[in-house]
Structure formats: structure tokens, C-alpha cells
Amino acid sequence: MFFFTFLIFGIKIFSQNKIINLKEVIIQTNKKDVFKKTDLYDINDSIDEPNIEGFYALNIFNETISNEIWFTTNKNCINVNIEKENAFKGKTSMHIKWDKISGGCNWIGMGFGWNDWQGKDLTSITGKAAIQLYVKTKGDTLKSLPLALALEDYSGVQAYTGFSPSFIEGGKITSNWTKVTIPFNVFPIVQTDLDISKIKQFIIQFEADGDLIFDEITVVPFEGNLKPKFTVSMLTKEIIIDGQLNSEEWGMSPILINDLNKIFIKYDQNNIFIAANIVDTNPLINKFNDSEMWNGDAIELSIGTNSEADLSRTRYLLSDFQIGIKCTEEPYVWNWKKKSRINNAEIKTLKTNDGYSIEVKIPLISFGDFRLENGKKYGFEIAIDDADQSGKRIKQIRWASPHQEGFNLNPSLWGLMYVN
């Protein structure tokens, strides 16, 4: 129950027998509510309160470890403390030191149930905002962090993503403050059925060991993207589909996947050409066919044929396609959307000293009424499926989303292909 005390001036109150002229109203309650005097034509101050598309819960951490923050209590594994006079902004920061292996903990983590643990509706900002934080190291310079990150909803569903070096401004974390940006659309919202309208908390899971200082964890606008990019150019020399890659046909600027596997892409008015040198100890083994070919040696690619489509979309459009190339001595190309083989594709594979090579020519008509247009950009992802001796996949290596599975369902994980 609320108890109110009224001190009223400057308005008229009508009672049964008379009119009372009053000048001002002050309302006091037994809660920490704030009321501010406004005249008739004053604009409500809440309009000036920082927000993103009407989302106001922007502050996750800045000065204190409140009851909105929890962490693993075993001090052999992790220590979390407020550090004074060492802040990016304000007067304090948060010092976190952990050692999972030496401490003997199976799991180490912490959570931020910001905005007094209320459910946060991120629906309108998923593709327009990010979690931003500032971090510095107490030790060596780092190019990545041994962390996993998650959003959890109030039904207990957690959507985890690995930490990507692309989150780091400048590509490295030093003893100076470095900005880290984690777009909301990198979390596997669709795959996990996360209720993005009722987010409970932001979770950090710690792996290995580390000694870092964090500050100013906030929600910020993010209209850009951290997507990797490459440029595809029109072929200038006829490509013979024989499985033998040469620089005259393909040039010298491949896409590198996992620093070892080289992917080349060209196009003409009617076709897209793909070539690859794949490192594989058990090359060209795949005992699965058609829609199941992903479970053996294969190359998968996804492409959005609408260059104007929202890059943050988390579901496939009618203009989005996924193609599979079965990598065996009798290869073929499969179109998952049309649920059929692309019989007019040309393809050839060859074993090499360290794996296999492949060349493919795919007619653009396989993707509908589609032409690659100079100056446009298209969502694109390519992945390598690697099987063991049994012919069953043991790993998938992805170009644009190396730390997160699910590009076959979620186009926001794709990179960008620019057409030159």
C-alpha cells in the first residue's frame, strides 16, 4: 500500500460548498518515486532520457557490484573486486582474476540482471544495438578472450556465443582501455528459441585463466556490422573446370578459412565459380547423399540474392539460398531450398598431397532470377564439412561465423560479398 502526503498550491479543488485556489503540488510517498512539477505545455523530461528505439535499460555495470550482479563464489577459481582510481569512466572499475584449471572448477561465470532484474524486451533493438564494454589486461597483450557470452530469458533458455576477435576495436587488448562491442544479433536467438522479449540477464562464462579489468558495460546503438568481407571480381580468363587451380584463372587473393583452407570465387553474367584447396587427412570421403551430404566431406555456401535485405535478419527470406557441394570422387551440387540436385553444374575434384582441390561452376539461374551486380553487396557464408575415415562429419569450419554454428538458419551470422 502507498501512503501519500499532499501539499497543494496553484490549482482549484472543487468541494461540495466552495472552490479552493492552490499553487503547487508536492507528492511524497513511502517509495523512492520522483515527481517533478510541470506546467500545462511543458514537455515530459522522459523524452530526453537516453534510449534506443524506446528501450531505456542501457546501464548494465558502471560503478558498484550490486545485487544485480552475481558470480561463482569459489575464490580458488575467481575473484571479483571493485578497483578504485583505475576506471575508464567514473571512480571505480571491476577487477576479475580467474583460473579454471588450477582452481578446480568445472564452470566459472557471472551474471548481470540489470534494471533491477526486470524482464528486458530487446525485440525492437536486436539488429540495432550491442553490449559494449571497456577492458584492459593486467598481463600480456591479447587478441581474443577465453570467454563465452550468453543472454538468458525468464524461462531459463540461454543463448551462448563464443568470443570473437572481431568484437575488439583495433584487434587487440592491452594495458590501455579497449572497447569491445558484442552485437545482440550474434547470439543464437532463433536456434535456441530464446524469448527476446523477456531477457533476464547477461552472462559471462570464463575459460582457462585471465586477469582483466572491466568498466562501463552498457547497451549502445549499433547500426554497423562486424561482418567479415571479401570482394568477388568478374573473371577475365576462361576457367576450365578440371580441379587444377592456377593463378592465371583464379588470381592470388583467396578467402582463408582457419588459415589453411583457400577458397576462390569468381563470376560472369550467368555463373558463379568456386574453387578450393582443402587441407584434409581423410580427403573426399562422404557416405551421405542430397540433404544429408553435410554429414561428410562437403562445402556449404549460403547467399542472399537480395542486396537490399536487412543484414541483421535472423530468418531466411525467399531470396536466401543454401547450396551444398558433395566432395567425393563423384561430386555433385545440392540445392536445399529447392530440395534437388543442380544437374547443370560443372564440378571436378582431385586429391592433393595434403587434402583435395575442387572447382565448381554453378549457373546463377539455380538461385532464381538472379544476377550479381557490380557495386552491390550480398550476404554470404561458406563452410567446410570435414569427415573422418568412417565418412561421418567430425567438424565444420566456417568463414564468417567461426565460433557459432547455425548459419543455415540465421543469415545474421553471414559475412558480406562485395561485387567488383
C-alpha positions as CSV (number, residue, x, y, z in Angstrom):
1,M,0.0,0.0,0.0
2,F,1.2,3.6,-0.8
3,F,0.7,6.4,1.7
4,F,0.6,9.9,0.2
5,T,1.0,13.3,1.8
6,F,-0.3,16.2,-0.4
7,L,0.9,19.8,-0.2
8,I,-1.2,21.5,-2.8
9,F,-0.9,25.0,-4.3
10,G,-1.8,26.8,-7.5
11,I,-4.8,24.7,-8.6
12,K,-8.5,24.8,-7.9
13,I,-10.1,22.0,-6.0
14,F,-13.9,21.8,-6.1
15,S,-15.6,20.6,-2.9
16,Q,-19.2,20.4,-2.1
17,N,-19.6,24.0,-0.9
18,K,-16.6,26.0,-2.2
19,I,-13.6,26.3,-4.5
20,I,-10.1,26.3,-3.1
21,N,-7.3,28.1,-5.1
22,L,-3.9,26.3,-4.7
23,K,-0.5,27.0,-6.4
24,E,1.7,23.9,-6.3
25,V,1.5,20.1,-5.8
26,I,4.2,18.1,-3.9
27,I,3.6,14.4,-3.6
28,Q,5.5,12.3,-1.1
29,T,5.3,8.5,-0.9
30,N,7.0,5.8,1.1
31,K,8.8,4.7,-2.1
32,K,11.6,6.4,-4.0
33,D,9.4,7.8,-6.7
34,V,10.3,11.1,-8.2
35,F,7.7,13.6,-9.3
36,K,8.5,16.8,-11.0
37,K,6.4,19.9,-11.3
38,T,5.4,20.7,-14.9
39,D,3.2,23.3,-16.4
40,L,0.5,22.6,-18.9
41,Y,2.6,22.9,-22.0
42,D,5.9,21.5,-20.6
43,I,7.4,18.6,-22.5
44,N,7.9,15.4,-20.4
45,D,11.6,15.1,-19.5
46,S,11.5,11.4,-20.2
47,I,11.8,12.2,-23.8
48,D,15.3,13.3,-23.2
49,E,16.3,10.2,-21.2
50,P,18.8,8.1,-23.2
51,N,17.1,5.3,-25.1
52,I,17.3,3.1,-28.2
53,E,14.0,2.7,-30.0
54,G,12.2,3.2,-26.7
55,F,14.5,0.8,-24.8
56,Y,15.7,2.6,-21.6
57,A,17.6,-0.1,-19.6
58,L,21.0,0.8,-21.0
59,N,23.2,0.6,-18.0
60,I,24.5,-3.0,-17.1
61,F,27.5,-2.1,-14.9
62,N,29.4,1.1,-14.2
63,E,30.4,1.7,-10.5
64,T,29.4,-0.9,-8.0
65,I,28.8,-4.6,-7.6
66,S,25.1,-4.5,-6.6
67,N,22.6,-7.2,-6.0
68,E,22.0,-7.2,-9.8
69,I,25.4,-9.0,-10.2
70,W,26.4,-12.5,-9.2
71,F,29.5,-14.6,-9.7
72,T,31.0,-18.0,-8.8
73,T,31.7,-17.9,-5.1
74,N,34.8,-20.2,-5.1
75,K,37.7,-17.8,-4.6
76,N,40.1,-20.5,-5.8
77,C,38.6,-20.1,-9.2
78,I,37.7,-16.5,-9.5
79,N,38.0,-13.2,-7.6
80,V,35.8,-10.2,-8.5
81,N,36.6,-6.9,-6.8
82,I,35.9,-3.2,-7.2
83,E,39.1,-1.4,-8.1
84,K,39.3,2.3,-7.2
85,E,41.2,5.0,-9.1
86,N,41.5,2.8,-12.1
87,A,38.4,3.4,-14.2
88,F,37.6,4.2,-17.8
89,K,34.8,6.4,-16.5
90,G,33.8,7.5,-13.0
91,K,35.9,6.4,-10.0
92,T,35.8,2.6,-10.0
93,S,36.1,-0.4,-12.3
94,M,35.7,-4.2,-11.8
95,H,38.8,-6.3,-11.5
96,I,38.3,-10.0,-12.4
97,K,41.0,-12.6,-12.0
98,W,40.3,-16.3,-12.7
99,D,41.9,-19.7,-13.1
100,K,39.6,-22.5,-14.1
101,I,42.1,-25.3,-14.2
102,S,44.2,-24.6,-11.1
103,G,41.1,-23.7,-9.2
104,G,39.5,-27.0,-10.0
105,C,36.1,-25.5,-11.1
106,N,34.0,-27.2,-13.7
107,W,32.3,-23.9,-14.5
108,I,33.1,-20.2,-13.8
109,G,30.8,-17.4,-14.6
110,M,29.0,-14.3,-13.6
111,G,25.7,-12.7,-14.5
112,F,24.2,-9.2,-14.8
113,G,20.5,-9.0,-14.1
114,W,20.5,-5.3,-14.9
115,N,17.5,-2.9,-14.5
116,D,16.6,-4.5,-11.1
117,W,16.2,-8.0,-12.6
118,Q,13.2,-6.9,-14.6
119,G,12.5,-8.6,-17.9
120,K,14.0,-6.7,-20.8
121,D,12.3,-6.6,-24.2
122,L,15.0,-6.5,-26.8
123,T,12.7,-7.2,-29.8
124,S,12.9,-3.7,-31.3
125,I,16.7,-3.4,-30.9
126,T,18.1,-6.8,-31.7
127,G,19.5,-5.7,-35.0
128,K,20.2,-2.1,-33.9
129,A,22.1,-2.4,-30.6
130,A,25.0,-4.1,-28.9
131,I,26.5,-4.7,-25.5
132,Q,29.6,-2.5,-25.2
133,L,32.3,-2.7,-22.5
134,Y,35.7,-1.4,-21.9
135,V,38.5,-3.8,-20.8
136,K,42.2,-3.7,-20.1
137,T,44.6,-6.5,-19.3
138,K,46.9,-6.8,-16.3
139,G,49.2,-9.2,-18.2
140,D,50.1,-9.8,-21.9
141,T,48.5,-8.3,-24.9
142,L,45.6,-10.4,-26.1
143,K,44.0,-10.9,-29.5
144,S,40.9,-12.6,-28.1
145,L,39.5,-13.5,-24.7
146,P,38.8,-17.0,-23.2
147,L,35.1,-16.2,-22.7
148,A,31.7,-17.3,-23.8
149,L,28.7,-14.9,-23.6
150,A,25.0,-15.6,-23.2
151,L,21.6,-14.0,-22.9
152,E,19.1,-15.8,-20.6
153,D,15.4,-15.4,-20.7
154,Y,12.9,-15.9,-17.8
155,S,12.1,-19.4,-18.9
156,G,15.7,-20.4,-18.3
157,V,16.7,-20.6,-22.0
158,Q,20.3,-19.5,-22.6
159,A,21.7,-18.4,-25.9
160,Y,25.5,-18.7,-25.9
161,T,28.0,-17.2,-28.4
162,G,31.8,-17.6,-28.4
163,F,34.0,-14.5,-28.0
164,S,35.2,-13.3,-31.4
165,P,38.3,-11.3,-32.1
166,S,36.1,-9.1,-34.3
167,F,34.4,-7.7,-31.2
168,I,37.7,-6.0,-30.2
169,E,38.3,-2.5,-31.5
170,G,41.8,-2.4,-33.0
171,G,42.1,-6.2,-32.8
172,K,44.0,-6.4,-29.5
173,I,43.5,-5.9,-25.8
174,T,46.4,-4.2,-24.0
175,S,47.1,-2.4,-20.7
176,N,45.2,0.5,-22.1
177,W,41.4,0.7,-22.2
178,T,40.0,-1.1,-25.2
179,K,36.4,-1.0,-26.5
180,V,34.6,-4.3,-27.0
181,T,31.3,-4.5,-28.9
182,I,29.0,-7.5,-28.9
183,P,26.0,-7.0,-31.2
184,F,22.8,-8.6,-30.0
185,N,22.3,-10.4,-33.3
186,V,25.4,-12.6,-32.8
187,F,23.5,-14.5,-30.1
188,P,21.7,-17.7,-31.5
189,I,18.3,-16.4,-30.7
190,V,16.4,-18.4,-33.3
191,Q,18.3,-21.7,-32.8
192,T,17.7,-21.7,-29.0
193,D,14.1,-20.3,-29.0
194,L,15.3,-17.6,-26.7
195,D,12.4,-15.3,-25.7
196,I,14.0,-12.0,-26.7
197,S,11.0,-10.1,-25.2
198,K,11.8,-11.3,-21.6
199,I,15.6,-11.2,-21.1
200,K,16.6,-11.9,-17.5
201,Q,20.4,-11.5,-17.6
202,F,23.6,-11.2,-19.5
203,I,26.1,-14.0,-18.6
204,I,29.9,-14.2,-19.0
205,Q,31.4,-17.7,-18.8
206,F,35.2,-17.8,-18.1
207,E,37.5,-20.4,-19.6
208,A,41.3,-21.1,-19.0
209,D,42.6,-18.2,-16.9
210,G,42.8,-14.4,-17.1
211,D,43.4,-11.1,-15.3
212,L,41.3,-8.3,-16.6
213,I,39.7,-5.0,-15.6
214,F,36.2,-4.2,-16.9
215,D,34.3,-1.0,-16.9
216,E,31.2,0.7,-18.4
217,I,29.2,-2.3,-19.6
218,T,26.3,-0.7,-21.4
219,V,23.8,-1.2,-24.2
220,V,24.6,1.1,-27.1
221,P,23.3,1.8,-30.6
222,F,25.0,-0.3,-33.3
223,E,24.0,0.2,-36.9
224,G,27.2,-1.1,-38.3
225,N,28.4,-4.6,-38.6
226,L,31.4,-6.7,-37.6
227,K,30.9,-9.0,-40.6
228,P,34.0,-10.2,-42.5
229,K,34.1,-9.1,-46.1
230,F,35.6,-10.1,-49.4
231,T,35.4,-8.8,-52.9
232,V,34.4,-11.1,-55.9
233,S,35.5,-10.0,-59.3
234,M,34.4,-10.9,-62.8
235,L,36.6,-13.5,-64.5
236,T,38.9,-12.2,-67.1
237,K,40.1,-15.6,-68.3
238,E,38.1,-18.7,-69.1
239,I,38.1,-21.2,-66.2
240,I,38.5,-24.8,-67.2
241,I,36.7,-27.0,-64.6
242,D,39.4,-29.7,-64.1
243,G,40.1,-29.5,-60.4
244,Q,43.6,-27.9,-61.0
245,L,43.8,-24.4,-59.6
246,N,46.2,-22.0,-61.2
247,S,46.8,-18.3,-60.5
248,E,46.0,-17.2,-64.1
249,E,42.5,-18.4,-63.7
250,W,41.8,-17.6,-60.1
251,G,44.2,-14.9,-59.0
252,M,46.1,-14.7,-55.7
253,S,43.6,-13.4,-53.2
254,P,41.6,-16.3,-51.7
255,I,39.3,-16.4,-48.7
256,L,41.2,-18.1,-45.9
257,I,39.3,-20.3,-43.5
258,N,41.2,-21.4,-40.4
259,D,44.4,-20.0,-42.0
260,L,44.9,-23.2,-44.0
261,N,42.0,-23.7,-46.5
262,K,41.8,-21.4,-49.5
263,I,38.6,-20.5,-51.2
264,F,38.4,-18.6,-54.6
265,I,35.3,-17.1,-56.1
266,K,34.7,-15.5,-59.5
267,Y,31.6,-14.7,-61.6
268,D,30.4,-13.9,-65.0
269,Q,26.9,-12.8,-66.3
270,N,25.5,-16.3,-66.0
271,N,27.5,-18.2,-63.4
272,I,29.3,-18.2,-60.1
273,F,32.7,-20.1,-60.0
274,I,34.1,-21.6,-56.8
275,A,37.4,-23.2,-56.2
276,A,39.1,-24.5,-53.1
277,N,42.3,-26.1,-51.8
278,I,41.2,-28.0,-48.7
279,V,43.6,-29.5,-46.1
280,D,42.2,-32.9,-45.1
281,T,43.9,-36.0,-43.7
282,N,40.9,-38.1,-45.0
283,P,40.0,-36.4,-48.3
284,L,36.9,-36.9,-50.4
285,I,35.0,-39.2,-48.0
286,N,31.2,-38.7,-47.8
287,K,28.7,-41.6,-47.5
288,F,25.7,-39.3,-47.3
289,N,23.5,-38.0,-50.1
290,D,21.5,-35.0,-51.0
291,S,20.1,-33.2,-48.0
292,E,22.3,-35.2,-45.6
293,M,25.5,-34.5,-47.5
294,W,26.6,-32.1,-44.8
295,N,27.5,-35.1,-42.7
296,G,30.6,-36.0,-44.8
297,D,33.2,-34.1,-46.8
298,A,31.4,-31.2,-48.3
299,I,31.4,-27.4,-48.9
300,E,28.3,-25.5,-48.0
301,L,27.5,-21.9,-49.0
302,S,24.7,-19.6,-48.3
303,I,23.9,-16.5,-50.3
304,G,21.2,-13.8,-50.1
305,T,20.2,-12.8,-53.6
306,N,18.5,-9.6,-52.4
307,S,21.3,-7.0,-51.9
308,E,18.8,-4.7,-50.1
309,A,17.8,-7.2,-47.5
310,D,18.3,-6.5,-43.8
311,L,21.8,-7.7,-42.8
312,S,20.6,-8.3,-39.3
313,R,17.7,-10.7,-40.2
314,T,17.7,-13.9,-38.2
315,R,15.5,-15.9,-40.5
316,Y,15.8,-16.9,-44.2
317,L,13.9,-15.0,-46.8
318,L,12.6,-16.4,-50.0
319,S,15.6,-14.8,-51.6
320,D,18.1,-16.7,-49.4
321,F,19.6,-19.9,-50.6
322,Q,21.8,-22.7,-49.2
323,I,23.9,-24.8,-51.6
324,G,25.9,-27.9,-50.8
325,I,28.8,-29.4,-52.8
326,K,29.5,-33.1,-52.1
327,C,33.2,-33.5,-52.1
328,T,34.0,-37.0,-53.3
329,E,35.4,-38.5,-56.5
330,E,31.8,-38.4,-57.9
331,P,30.8,-34.9,-56.7
332,Y,27.6,-33.0,-57.3
333,V,25.8,-29.9,-56.1
334,W,22.6,-29.8,-54.0
335,N,20.1,-27.0,-53.5
336,W,18.5,-27.3,-50.1
337,K,15.8,-24.7,-50.8
338,K,14.6,-26.4,-54.0
339,K,15.3,-29.9,-52.5
340,S,17.0,-31.0,-55.7
341,R,20.4,-31.5,-57.3
342,I,21.8,-28.8,-59.7
343,N,22.3,-31.1,-62.6
344,N,23.7,-28.4,-64.9
345,A,26.5,-27.5,-62.6
346,E,30.1,-28.5,-63.6
347,I,32.3,-29.9,-60.9
348,K,35.7,-31.7,-60.5
349,T,37.7,-32.8,-57.5
350,L,41.3,-34.0,-57.2
351,K,43.3,-35.4,-54.3
352,T,46.4,-33.4,-53.4
353,N,49.4,-34.0,-51.1
354,D,47.6,-32.6,-48.1
355,G,43.9,-32.9,-48.9
356,Y,41.9,-32.2,-52.1
357,S,41.2,-29.4,-54.6
358,I,37.9,-28.7,-56.2
359,E,36.5,-26.4,-59.0
360,V,32.8,-25.7,-59.5
361,K,30.7,-23.8,-62.0
362,I,27.1,-23.1,-60.8
363,P,24.6,-21.4,-63.1
364,L,23.1,-18.3,-61.4
365,I,19.7,-19.4,-62.5
366,S,19.9,-22.0,-59.7
367,F,19.2,-19.1,-57.3
368,G,16.2,-17.9,-59.3
369,D,16.1,-14.8,-61.5
370,F,19.5,-13.6,-60.2
371,R,22.5,-11.7,-61.5
372,L,25.5,-10.5,-59.4
373,E,25.5,-6.7,-59.9
374,N,28.7,-4.6,-59.8
375,G,28.8,-2.3,-56.8
376,K,26.3,-4.3,-54.8
377,K,26.9,-6.4,-51.6
378,Y,25.3,-9.7,-50.7
379,G,25.1,-11.7,-47.6
380,F,27.3,-14.8,-47.9
381,E,28.8,-17.6,-45.9
382,I,30.9,-20.6,-46.8
383,A,31.8,-23.6,-44.7
384,I,33.9,-26.8,-45.0
385,D,32.5,-30.0,-43.6
386,D,35.2,-32.5,-42.6
387,A,34.6,-36.2,-42.2
388,D,36.8,-38.9,-40.6
389,Q,37.6,-42.3,-42.1
390,S,34.1,-43.5,-41.5
391,G,32.8,-40.8,-43.8
392,K,30.9,-39.0,-41.0
393,R,31.5,-35.4,-40.2
394,I,33.7,-34.6,-37.2
395,K,33.8,-30.8,-37.6
396,Q,32.6,-27.8,-39.6
397,I,34.9,-24.9,-40.3
398,R,33.1,-21.6,-41.2
399,W,34.4,-18.4,-42.7
400,A,32.2,-15.6,-41.3
401,S,30.9,-17.3,-38.1
402,P,33.9,-19.5,-36.9
403,H,32.7,-19.5,-33.2
404,Q,29.0,-20.0,-33.7
405,E,27.0,-22.7,-35.6
406,G,23.7,-22.1,-37.2
407,F,24.3,-20.0,-40.4
408,N,22.0,-22.4,-42.2
409,L,19.1,-21.0,-40.1
410,N,20.3,-17.5,-39.3
411,P,21.6,-15.1,-42.0
412,S,22.7,-12.5,-39.4
413,L,25.8,-14.8,-39.0
414,W,26.8,-14.4,-42.6
415,G,29.6,-12.2,-43.9
416,L,29.5,-9.9,-46.9
417,M,30.4,-10.5,-50.5
418,Y,31.1,-7.2,-52.5
419,V,30.9,-7.4,-56.3
420,N,33.5,-5.7,-58.3
